[in-house]
Amino acid sequence: APAFSIGFELTVLPHLEPLRLVTRSMPTFLLGEPVDMEFAATGGQGKYRWTATASELPEGLRLQIRDGGERCILAGIPGATGAFSVHLQVADELSSVEPIVLTGRVAAPPGAELRICTEALPPARYDSEYEQRLCVEGGAPPYRWTIAGADSVECGV
């Protein structure tokens, strides 16, 4: 019986670690101090592609995608205190990781004098819902608010 043979080329790829985000949290940043934080990932194959959005990013901070999407950086000098969120996702040539949300905070430097930075409140309308965020800087969080000069406060105030 005739014999047949066929040649095949087989390429064995190295074991790849799965793509994962390394940056899982953000430190507390200080008001007026430079920030230069690069978010990190590991594993996967090929170049990374980042997508990122921020909500209520403090004045002076910028969320940047650099080098054609390969790097994601939070940079700048924060000019206001407060909390903010960064929504991150990274992908490579083969997969992507589930998006995550990191919470960051800008605080006044330790020993800074406690100061209410809300200077005025907009008028309220009788029998209408009213909500206004108040701003405080300095001191040592967490803060506790009280209403001065009020013998009693109506429910919900």
HELIX and SHEET records of a PDB file:
HELIX    1   1 ASP A   67  GLY A   69  5                                   3    
SHEET    1   A 2 ARG A  20  LEU A  21  0                                        
SHEET    2   A 2 ALA A  41  THR A  42 -1                                        
SHEET    1   B 4 THR A  28  LEU A  30  0                                        
SHEET    2   B 4 ILE A 100  ALA A 107  1                                        
SHEET    3   B 4 GLY A  82  ALA A  91 -1                                        
SHEET    4   B 4 ARG A  49  SER A  55 -1                                        
SHEET    1   C 3 VAL A  35  PHE A  39  0                                        
SHEET    2   C 3 ARG A  71  GLY A  76 -1                                        
SHEET    3   C 3 LEU A  61  ARG A  66 -1                                        
SHEET    1   D 2 ARG A 115  ILE A 116  0                                        
SHEET    2   D 2 VAL A 136  GLU A 137 -1                                        
END                                                                             
